[in-house]
Amino acid sequence: MRDTDPGANEVADIMLDWYDRNARALPWRIPPGSAQPADPYRVWLSEVMLQQTTVASVKDYFHRFTQRWPTVSDLASAHDADVMGEWAGLGYYARARNLLKCARVVAWDHGGRFPDTHDALLALPGIGPYTAAAVAAIAFGRAETVMDGNVERVMARLYDIHVPLPAAKPALKARAAALTPLHRPGDYAQAMMDLGATICTPKSPACGLCPLRDLCAALAAGTAADLPKKTAKKPKPTRRGIVYLGRRADGAWLLERRPDRGLLGGMLGWPGSDWAETATESPPVAADWQHLAGEVRHTFTHFHLILTVRSADLPLHSRPDTGFFLAQGDFRPGDLPTVMRKAFYLVQGA
Protein backbone atom coordinates (compact mmCIF):
# COMPACT_ATOMS: atom_id res chain seq x y z
CA MET A 1 0.00 0.00 0.00
CA ARG A 2 1.14 3.58 -0.63
CA ASP A 3 2.45 5.68 2.25
CA THR A 4 -0.35 8.21 1.66
CA ASP A 5 -3.98 7.16 1.23
CA PRO A 6 -6.18 9.05 -1.22
CA GLY A 7 -8.18 11.84 0.39
CA ALA A 8 -11.95 11.47 0.51
CA ASN A 9 -12.59 14.82 -1.16
CA GLU A 10 -10.12 14.02 -3.92
CA VAL A 11 -11.72 10.66 -4.70
CA ALA A 12 -15.25 12.08 -4.56
CA ASP A 13 -14.40 14.97 -6.89
CA ILE A 14 -12.70 12.64 -9.37
CA MET A 15 -15.55 10.12 -9.33
CA LEU A 16 -18.36 12.67 -9.63
CA ASP A 17 -16.60 14.38 -12.53
CA TRP A 18 -16.10 11.00 -14.21
CA TYR A 19 -19.74 10.03 -13.56
CA ASP A 20 -21.05 13.26 -15.05
CA ARG A 21 -19.35 12.32 -18.32
CA ASN A 22 -19.65 8.52 -18.28
CA ALA A 23 -22.77 7.50 -16.34
CA ARG A 24 -24.54 4.49 -17.77
CA ALA A 25 -28.01 5.25 -19.12
CA LEU A 26 -30.25 2.87 -17.17
CA PRO A 27 -34.06 2.94 -17.13
CA TRP A 28 -34.27 3.42 -13.37
CA ARG A 29 -31.80 6.32 -13.22
CA ILE A 30 -32.11 10.07 -13.47
CA PRO A 31 -29.31 12.07 -15.18
CA PRO A 32 -26.25 12.82 -13.03
CA GLY A 33 -26.54 15.98 -10.98
CA SER A 34 -30.22 16.29 -11.83
CA ALA A 35 -32.36 18.59 -9.74
CA GLN A 36 -35.18 16.08 -10.20
CA PRO A 37 -35.17 13.56 -7.33
CA ALA A 38 -35.01 9.88 -8.11
CA ASP A 39 -38.25 7.91 -7.63
CA PRO A 40 -37.73 5.72 -4.53
CA TYR A 41 -40.06 3.07 -5.97
CA ARG A 42 -38.00 2.71 -9.14
CA VAL A 43 -34.71 2.75 -7.21
CA TRP A 44 -35.96 0.09 -4.79
CA LEU A 45 -37.46 -2.09 -7.53
CA SER A 46 -34.26 -1.98 -9.59
CA GLU A 47 -32.03 -2.75 -6.62
CA VAL A 48 -34.12 -5.77 -5.63
CA MET A 49 -34.06 -7.06 -9.21
CA LEU A 50 -30.32 -6.48 -9.52
CA GLN A 51 -29.43 -8.63 -6.51
CA GLN A 52 -27.26 -11.43 -7.94
CA THR A 53 -28.57 -10.59 -11.42
CA THR A 54 -26.99 -8.67 -14.29
CA VAL A 55 -28.15 -5.30 -15.60
CA ALA A 56 -28.76 -6.83 -19.04
CA SER A 57 -31.10 -9.46 -17.56
CA VAL A 58 -33.01 -6.94 -15.45
CA LYS A 59 -33.85 -4.22 -18.01
CA ASP A 60 -36.78 -5.97 -19.70
CA TYR A 61 -38.23 -7.12 -16.40
CA PHE A 62 -37.99 -3.60 -15.00
CA HIS A 63 -39.79 -2.17 -18.04
CA ARG A 64 -42.59 -4.73 -17.77
CA PHE A 65 -43.05 -4.23 -14.03
CA THR A 66 -43.12 -0.44 -14.19
CA GLN A 67 -45.48 -0.43 -17.16
CA ARG A 68 -47.87 -2.83 -15.47
CA TRP A 69 -47.47 -1.43 -11.93
CA PRO A 70 -46.16 2.17 -12.21
CA THR A 71 -46.35 2.92 -8.47
CA VAL A 72 -45.69 1.01 -5.29
CA SER A 73 -49.42 1.15 -4.51
CA ASP A 74 -50.20 -0.45 -7.87
CA LEU A 75 -47.78 -3.25 -7.09
CA ALA A 76 -49.22 -3.67 -3.60
CA SER A 77 -52.67 -4.24 -5.11
CA ALA A 78 -51.48 -6.84 -7.61
CA HIS A 79 -52.37 -10.51 -7.37
CA ASP A 80 -49.51 -12.65 -6.09
CA ALA A 81 -49.74 -15.02 -9.06
CA ASP A 82 -49.48 -12.13 -11.54
CA VAL A 83 -46.33 -10.79 -9.89
CA MET A 84 -44.74 -14.23 -9.64
CA GLY A 85 -45.56 -14.83 -13.30
CA GLU A 86 -43.90 -11.58 -14.38
CA TRP A 87 -40.87 -12.46 -12.23
CA ALA A 88 -40.53 -15.94 -13.77
CA GLY A 89 -37.08 -16.50 -15.22
CA LEU A 90 -35.36 -13.83 -13.13
CA GLY A 91 -34.49 -16.33 -10.41
CA TYR A 92 -34.06 -16.06 -6.64
CA TYR A 93 -37.83 -16.11 -6.20
CA ALA A 94 -37.82 -15.13 -2.54
CA ARG A 95 -37.09 -11.64 -3.88
CA ALA A 96 -40.49 -11.55 -5.62
CA ARG A 97 -42.32 -12.67 -2.48
CA ASN A 98 -40.50 -10.06 -0.41
CA LEU A 99 -41.17 -7.47 -3.11
CA LEU A 100 -44.90 -7.88 -2.58
CA LYS A 101 -44.60 -7.88 1.21
CA CYS A 102 -42.56 -4.69 1.13
CA ALA A 103 -44.85 -2.95 -1.38
CA ARG A 104 -47.86 -3.70 0.82
CA VAL A 105 -46.20 -2.37 3.97
CA VAL A 106 -45.19 0.82 2.15
CA ALA A 107 -48.64 1.24 0.60
CA TRP A 108 -50.73 0.33 3.62
CA ASP A 109 -48.60 1.40 6.58
CA HIS A 110 -46.65 4.33 5.09
CA GLY A 111 -49.27 5.88 2.82
CA GLY A 112 -47.49 4.80 -0.34
CA ARG A 113 -44.30 6.69 0.54
CA PHE A 114 -40.99 4.99 1.23
CA PRO A 115 -39.31 6.07 4.48
CA ASP A 116 -36.23 8.20 3.80
CA THR A 117 -33.64 6.92 6.27
CA HIS A 118 -31.42 3.85 6.25
CA ASP A 119 -32.78 2.45 9.53
CA ALA A 120 -36.44 2.94 8.57
CA LEU A 121 -35.86 1.34 5.17
CA LEU A 122 -34.04 -1.54 6.84
CA ALA A 123 -37.18 -2.27 8.85
CA LEU A 124 -39.18 -3.02 5.67
CA PRO A 125 -39.64 -6.66 4.57
CA GLY A 126 -36.91 -7.97 2.29
CA ILE A 127 -34.68 -4.90 2.55
CA GLY A 128 -31.16 -5.60 3.79
CA PRO A 129 -28.26 -3.25 4.55
CA TYR A 130 -27.20 -2.88 0.90
CA THR A 131 -30.65 -2.07 -0.48
CA ALA A 132 -31.42 0.28 2.43
CA ALA A 133 -28.18 2.17 1.81
CA ALA A 134 -28.76 2.32 -1.96
CA VAL A 135 -32.31 3.68 -1.67
CA ALA A 136 -31.35 6.13 1.08
CA ALA A 137 -28.41 7.48 -0.93
CA ILE A 138 -29.84 7.46 -4.46
CA ALA A 139 -33.46 8.41 -3.76
CA PHE A 140 -33.06 10.58 -0.65
CA GLY A 141 -29.52 11.97 -0.79
CA ARG A 142 -28.39 10.34 2.44
CA ALA A 143 -24.62 9.89 2.83
CA GLU A 144 -24.83 6.11 3.14
CA THR A 145 -22.10 3.69 2.10
CA VAL A 146 -23.40 1.52 -0.75
CA MET A 147 -21.38 -1.70 -0.99
CA ASP A 148 -21.96 -4.19 -3.77
CA GLY A 149 -19.46 -6.54 -5.38
CA ASN A 150 -18.31 -3.83 -7.77
CA VAL A 151 -17.49 -1.42 -4.95
CA GLU A 152 -15.73 -4.15 -2.96
CA ARG A 153 -13.51 -4.83 -5.96
CA VAL A 154 -12.68 -1.13 -6.42
CA MET A 155 -11.79 -0.76 -2.73
CA ALA A 156 -9.64 -3.91 -2.70
CA ARG A 157 -7.63 -2.60 -5.64
CA LEU A 158 -7.52 1.05 -4.63
CA TYR A 159 -5.98 0.08 -1.27
CA ASP A 160 -4.22 -3.14 -2.40
CA ILE A 161 -6.04 -5.25 0.19
CA HIS A 162 -5.11 -8.93 -0.05
CA VAL A 163 -7.30 -10.38 2.71
CA PRO A 164 -9.67 -12.73 0.85
CA LEU A 165 -13.41 -12.26 0.68
CA PRO A 166 -15.63 -12.64 2.59
CA ALA A 167 -13.28 -11.95 5.54
CA ALA A 168 -12.22 -8.64 3.94
CA LYS A 169 -15.74 -7.20 3.82
CA PRO A 170 -15.53 -5.13 7.05
CA ALA A 171 -12.22 -3.57 6.04
CA LEU A 172 -13.46 -2.81 2.53
CA LYS A 173 -16.64 -1.21 3.87
CA ALA A 174 -14.63 0.90 6.32
CA ARG A 175 -12.49 2.18 3.44
CA ALA A 176 -15.59 2.93 1.34
CA ALA A 177 -17.32 4.68 4.24
CA ALA A 178 -14.33 6.97 4.74
CA LEU A 179 -14.61 8.07 1.10
CA THR A 180 -18.41 8.58 0.93
CA PRO A 181 -19.13 12.30 0.46
CA LEU A 182 -21.95 14.38 1.92
CA HIS A 183 -22.38 16.07 -1.48
CA ARG A 184 -24.27 14.05 -4.12
CA PRO A 185 -23.89 10.71 -2.29
CA GLY A 186 -26.34 8.99 -4.63
CA ASP A 187 -24.40 9.95 -7.75
CA TYR A 188 -21.17 9.01 -6.01
CA ALA A 189 -22.53 5.56 -5.09
CA GLN A 190 -23.63 4.96 -8.66
CA ALA A 191 -20.29 6.23 -9.96
CA MET A 192 -18.42 3.66 -7.89
CA MET A 193 -20.74 0.89 -9.04
CA ASP A 194 -20.35 1.97 -12.67
CA LEU A 195 -16.57 2.07 -12.31
CA GLY A 196 -16.54 -1.53 -11.11
CA ALA A 197 -18.99 -2.66 -13.76
CA THR A 198 -17.30 -1.01 -16.76
CA ILE A 199 -13.63 -0.27 -15.95
CA CYS A 200 -12.49 -2.04 -12.78
CA THR A 201 -13.91 -5.35 -14.01
CA PRO A 202 -13.19 -8.77 -12.46
CA LYS A 203 -11.02 -9.85 -15.37
CA SER A 204 -8.73 -7.68 -17.50
CA PRO A 205 -9.50 -4.35 -15.78
CA ALA A 206 -9.05 -1.35 -18.07
CA CYS A 207 -6.65 0.41 -15.71
CA GLY A 208 -5.48 2.84 -18.38
CA LEU A 209 -9.01 4.29 -18.55
CA CYS A 210 -9.63 4.41 -14.80
CA PRO A 211 -10.10 7.88 -13.29
CA LEU A 212 -8.49 6.61 -10.04
CA ARG A 213 -5.41 5.08 -11.71
CA ASP A 214 -3.02 7.62 -10.21
CA LEU A 215 -4.31 6.79 -6.72
CA CYS A 216 -4.57 3.01 -7.07
CA ALA A 217 -2.18 1.09 -4.83
CA ALA A 218 -2.80 -2.23 -6.58
CA LEU A 219 -2.03 -0.75 -9.99
CA ALA A 220 1.24 0.65 -8.62
CA ALA A 221 2.08 -2.74 -7.09
CA GLY A 222 1.10 -4.69 -10.20
CA THR A 223 -1.53 -6.72 -8.29
CA ALA A 224 -4.79 -5.23 -9.60
CA ALA A 225 -5.74 -8.20 -11.77
CA ASP A 226 -5.32 -10.55 -8.78
CA LEU A 227 -7.72 -8.68 -6.49
CA PRO A 228 -9.97 -9.10 -4.69
CA LYS A 229 -8.83 -12.47 -3.45
CA LYS A 230 -11.54 -14.96 -2.55
CA THR A 231 -11.71 -17.94 -0.26
CA ALA A 232 -12.08 -21.10 -2.34
CA LYS A 233 -15.65 -22.38 -2.48
CA LYS A 234 -16.62 -25.95 -1.76
CA PRO A 235 -17.77 -27.95 -4.82
CA LYS A 236 -21.54 -27.90 -5.32
CA PRO A 237 -23.35 -31.22 -4.80
CA THR A 238 -25.63 -32.65 -7.48
CA ARG A 239 -29.26 -33.49 -6.80
CA ARG A 240 -31.69 -35.42 -9.01
CA GLY A 241 -35.42 -35.39 -9.50
CA ILE A 242 -38.27 -36.34 -11.81
CA VAL A 243 -40.92 -34.02 -13.24
CA TYR A 244 -44.20 -35.11 -14.81
CA LEU A 245 -45.71 -33.12 -17.65
CA GLY A 246 -49.28 -34.26 -18.14
CA ARG A 247 -51.69 -32.80 -20.66
CA ARG A 248 -55.40 -33.46 -20.65
CA ALA A 249 -57.36 -34.25 -23.81
CA ASP A 250 -58.75 -30.69 -23.88
CA GLY A 251 -55.22 -29.21 -23.87
CA ALA A 252 -55.08 -28.30 -20.16
CA TRP A 253 -51.74 -28.84 -18.43
CA LEU A 254 -51.32 -30.41 -15.00
CA LEU A 255 -49.40 -27.92 -12.82
CA GLU A 256 -48.79 -27.19 -9.18
CA ARG A 257 -47.93 -24.07 -7.25
CA ARG A 258 -44.89 -24.63 -5.09
CA PRO A 259 -45.03 -23.81 -1.35
CA ASP A 260 -44.19 -20.22 -0.46
CA ARG A 261 -41.14 -21.31 1.50
CA GLY A 262 -38.20 -22.98 -0.17
CA LEU A 263 -36.73 -22.99 -3.67
CA LEU A 264 -39.01 -21.55 -6.37
CA GLY A 265 -41.46 -20.66 -3.60
CA GLY A 266 -44.84 -19.53 -4.86
CA MET A 267 -44.00 -20.31 -8.49
CA LEU A 268 -45.88 -22.50 -10.95
CA GLY A 269 -44.19 -25.79 -11.76
CA TRP A 270 -44.64 -29.37 -12.81
CA PRO A 271 -45.52 -32.02 -10.23
CA GLY A 272 -42.52 -34.13 -9.38
CA SER A 273 -40.32 -35.90 -6.91
CA ASP A 274 -38.18 -34.41 -4.18
CA TRP A 275 -34.72 -33.27 -5.26
CA ALA A 276 -32.27 -35.60 -3.62
CA GLU A 277 -29.13 -37.63 -4.25
CA THR A 278 -31.33 -40.28 -5.91
CA ALA A 279 -34.63 -39.53 -7.66
CA THR A 280 -37.74 -41.46 -6.59
CA GLU A 281 -40.76 -42.02 -8.83
CA SER A 282 -43.81 -40.10 -7.60
CA PRO A 283 -46.30 -39.61 -10.45
CA PRO A 284 -49.18 -37.24 -9.62
CA VAL A 285 -51.77 -39.50 -11.27
CA ALA A 286 -51.86 -43.00 -12.73
CA ALA A 287 -51.04 -42.75 -16.45
CA ASP A 288 -48.82 -44.13 -19.17
CA TRP A 289 -45.87 -41.90 -18.33
CA GLN A 290 -43.26 -41.90 -21.08
CA HIS A 291 -39.58 -41.34 -20.37
CA LEU A 292 -38.16 -38.56 -22.55
CA ALA A 293 -34.69 -38.75 -23.99
CA GLY A 294 -32.45 -36.04 -22.62
CA GLU A 295 -32.62 -34.34 -19.24
CA VAL A 296 -32.91 -30.92 -17.69
CA ARG A 297 -29.81 -29.48 -16.07
CA HIS A 298 -29.92 -26.38 -13.92
CA THR A 299 -27.64 -24.82 -11.32
CA PHE A 300 -28.90 -23.14 -8.17
CA THR A 301 -26.80 -21.22 -5.67
CA HIS A 302 -25.92 -24.25 -3.58
CA PHE A 303 -26.31 -27.27 -5.87
CA HIS A 304 -26.59 -28.60 -9.40
CA LEU A 305 -29.90 -30.21 -10.41
CA ILE A 306 -30.55 -32.92 -13.00
CA LEU A 307 -34.20 -33.63 -13.82
CA THR A 308 -35.58 -36.63 -15.67
CA VAL A 309 -38.73 -35.75 -17.59
CA ARG A 310 -41.86 -37.89 -17.99
CA SER A 311 -44.84 -36.99 -20.17
CA ALA A 312 -48.31 -38.41 -20.61
CA ASP A 313 -51.63 -37.74 -22.31
CA LEU A 314 -54.30 -37.64 -19.61
CA PRO A 315 -58.05 -38.35 -20.01
CA LEU A 316 -60.62 -35.67 -19.28
CA HIS A 317 -61.74 -37.44 -16.12
CA SER A 318 -58.26 -37.43 -14.54
CA ARG A 319 -58.21 -36.82 -10.80
CA PRO A 320 -54.58 -36.13 -9.84
CA ASP A 321 -53.31 -36.63 -6.31
CA THR A 322 -51.56 -33.29 -6.46
CA GLY A 323 -51.71 -30.16 -8.60
CA PHE A 324 -54.43 -28.66 -10.76
CA PHE A 325 -55.28 -28.34 -14.44
CA LEU A 326 -54.67 -25.01 -16.15
CA ALA A 327 -56.63 -24.41 -19.35
CA GLN A 328 -54.64 -24.24 -22.56
CA GLY A 329 -55.61 -20.60 -23.10
CA ASP A 330 -54.42 -19.62 -19.63
CA PHE A 331 -51.08 -21.38 -19.80
CA ARG A 332 -48.03 -19.25 -20.57
CA PRO A 333 -44.61 -20.94 -20.54
CA GLY A 334 -43.15 -17.57 -19.57
CA ASP A 335 -44.87 -17.83 -16.18
CA LEU A 336 -42.69 -20.81 -15.33
CA PRO A 337 -39.31 -20.49 -13.62
CA THR A 338 -36.38 -21.28 -15.89
CA VAL A 339 -35.83 -24.87 -14.74
CA MET A 340 -39.50 -25.74 -15.30
CA ARG A 341 -39.50 -23.97 -18.66
CA LYS A 342 -36.56 -26.14 -19.74
CA ALA A 343 -38.66 -29.24 -19.04
CA PHE A 344 -41.57 -27.83 -21.07
CA TYR A 345 -39.36 -27.13 -24.07
CA LEU A 346 -37.89 -30.62 -23.83
CA VAL A 347 -41.41 -32.07 -24.11
CA GLN A 348 -42.30 -29.69 -26.94
CA GLY A 349 -39.24 -30.78 -28.88
CA ALA A 350 -39.82 -34.50 -28.36
N, C-alpha and C positions, 0 to 999 in steps of 0.2 A: 504494500500500500504506500501511496505517496506520503511525504512528511506533512503536507498541508491538505486538508480535506476541502472539497469545493464548498463555497459559501451558499447558504440557502437562497439568498437574494439573487446571486449570480445564476444558479441553476434555474430558478423560477423565471427570471428574465429571459434566459436563453430558450427555455422550453415554450414559454408563451409566445415569443417571437416566432419560433419554428412552427408552432401550432397554427398561428394566424395565417401562415403561408402554406401549410401542408396538411391541415386537418382533413381526415377522411370524410367524405359526404355520406352520411348514414341516415336512414329514414327516421330515426328517433332523435336525431340531433338538431340543435339550432346552430346557426353560424357562429364561429368564434367571436367572442367579445360582444355578442348581440345584446342589445338592451331588452329584448324580449326574453322573458324567463322561460326556461324549459318546462314542459308539461310533466309534472311528477308521475302521472299515470303512464306516459309513454317511456319515461326513463326507467321506472320500476318494471314495466312489462318487458322491455328490452333486456334489462339486466337479468331477470329471471330466465328468459329464453337463452341468454348467452352463457349461462352456467354450464361448463363442460361441453359447449357447442360452438361451432365456428360462426363467424359473422355471415359467411356465404350461405350457410344452412338456415340461418334465422330470418333473413330478409323477407322471404316470401311468407313465412308464417306471421311475421310482425304485420305485414301489409294486410293479410287476411283477417287477423284478429282486430286490428284497429278499424278496418272497414266495417266489419260485422258488429263490433262492440267499441264504438269510438270513445266512450268514457268508462271510468271505473264502475259507475252505477249501472251502465248497460251490461258490463261483464258480470256484475253481482247478480243481475236478474236472469242471466242465461241458465238454460238447463245444463246440468252436469254432463249429460251424454253429448250435447252439442259441443261443449268446450273440449271434452276428451277426444271427440272425433276430429276437431280442428287441430288438436295437438298431435294426433297420431303421426308417427314417423319421426318426431323430434326427440324422442327418447327421454329417459329419466322422468317417468310419468308422475312421480310424487310431486314434481314441480307444478304440474297442471292442477293436481288436487289442492295444493297449497295456494296456488294462484286464485282459485275460487274462494277458498277460506279467507284469504287476505282481502280480496275485493269486497266480500260481504261485510267484513268488519269495518273497512274504510267507508263503505256506502251506508251501512246501518248504524254504526256507532260513532262515526266521525263526520257524518253529514256529507259524505262523498269527497272529502278533502283529506289528503295524506298529511299526517303530522310532519313537522318541518325540522325535527331534531333527530340526531342519531339514536338516542336512547328510546324515544317514542316510536321511531320506525322499527327498532329492534324488537319491540314488544308485539309487533304484528305477526300473524301466522306466516311461517315460511320465509321470513326475512332474517338472514344472518348478518354477522358483522360486516362482510364485504358489501352486500346489497344495501344495508342501512347507510354505510359510509358513502356509497356511490350516489344514492338518491339524495342524501343530505347535501353533498357537495355539488352535484350537477344541477339538481332542481331547486335547491334552496340556498346555494352559496355558502354553505358551512365549510369551515376549514378542516375537513375530515381527511384522514389518510386512506386512500383507496388502493387496496393491495390485491391485484390479481396475479396470475402467473407471469404476465408480461412485465409488470412492475417489479416483481421479485427478480426476474432475470436482469433487468436494467440495474437494480441496486447491487446485485451480486457482482456485476461487471464493473460498475462505476467505482465500487470500493474494493474490488478484487477479493471477495469473500469466498473462501474455499470450504467452509463448513457445509456438508451436504444437506440438501432438503430431505425431510421436512424440519430437521433440527435447526436449520438456519433461519426459519421463519421469524422468530422474535427479533433477531438482530437486523434482518432485512427491513422489518416493519419499523424498527426504531430509526434506522437510517432514513427511510422514506418519510416518517413523521417529522424529522428534523428539517426536511426540505420543503414540506407542504406550506405554501404561502397563504396569507390571509386574503390577498388580492386575487380574484378570479380562481378560486380553488377548483371549481368544476372544470374549467377549461384546462387548468394545469393537470388535473387527474386524467382527463381524456388525452392530453398531450403525452403523458407518460405511457398510457396504454397504447396509443398509436405508435409511439417510438418502438416499443417492444414488438408490436405486431408487424411493422413494416421495415424497420431498420435493424434493431437489436434482436434479430430473429434467433430461434434456437440453433439453427444450423447456418453456417456461412453468413454471419452478421455483416452488414454493409458498413463497416466502421468508418470508411472514408466519407460517407454521407452523413454521419451522426453529428448532430449539433453539440453533443457533449464529448466529442472525441478528445479535445484538448484537456479534459478533466478526468478522463477515464483511466483508473489505475490498472485495470486488467488489460486495456489496450497497450499501455506503456510496458506492462510486464510480459506481454505476449501470451496471455492466458484467456483472453476473452472467449474464444471458441470453445473452451473447456468448461465454461461456467454457465449456469450454476451446476454444481455437482449434486448428484442425487444418490440416495441410498438405494441399492439394488432391490428390485421388487421380487417377491416370491413368484414362481411360475403359477399361472392360473390353472385350476383343476378343470376337467371336462365333465359335464353332466349330459345325460341322454334322456330323451322323452319320446312320446308318440302323440301325434295329433290326428284327429279324425274329422275329415271334411265330408259331411253328409248333406246331400241336396234332395229335397223332396220333389215329387213328380210335378208339382206346380211351380218349381223353380226356387222355392224358399230354401235358405241355407240354415243349417243347424249351428247356432252360435251360443256362446256364454259370455257373461260379463264377469271379469275376474274380481275377486274380493278387493275392497279398497286398500287394504294393507298388503304389502308385499310387492314383488316385481310385477310390472304392468298393471298395477292396481287401478281398478275402475275402468279398464279398457276392454273393448270387445276382443274376443279371441275364439279359437276353435277348442271344443272339448278335448281333453287329453289326459295323459298320465302325469304323475309327479315328475319333476326333473331331478334325477338322481344318478348315481354311478352306473346303475343298470336300469333300463326302461322296463316297465311292467305294463302289459296289455290292460286297458280299462276302457273299452268301447262304451259310448254313451247310450247306445241302443243296439239291440240285436239286428245284424244286417250282414250282407255279404261284403265285408270290408276288404278292399283290394290294396295290396302293398304296391306303392309307387316306386319306380326306380329313381334313384337319386335321394338326396336328403337335404334338409335345411341346416345350415350352419350359421351361427350368430354368436357374437361375443358381447357379454355384459361386463360391467365393471370388475366383477370378482370371479367370473368363470366363463368358459367357452361352453356353448350348447350345441348339441347335435340332435335334430329331430327327425324321426322316421314319420312318414306321412301315409295315412290310410284314407281311402275315399270309398264312398258307396252311394248308390241311388236308393233313396228311401221312399216307401209308399206314403200316400196321403194320410193314412191312419196311424203313422208312427207316433209313439208315446215315449220320448227319450227319458232316461233316468236323470239327466242333467241338461241344462241349456234350454234354449227356446228357438223357435223358427222365426227368421226374419224374411219378410216377403222380398221377392226378387227386385221389385221396384224401390225398396227401401235400403237395399244393400249397396254400400259403397266400399270397395276395397281400400280406399284412402282413409277410411275410419279405423282401419286395423293398425296396430303397431307393426313396426318393420318386420319382426320375426314371423308374425302371423301372416303378413302380406306375402312373404317369401313362400310360405306353404301354399297359399292360394294360387300364386303364379306357377308353382310346380304342378298343381292339379290342372290348371288351365292349359299348360303346355304338354300334358300327358297324352 
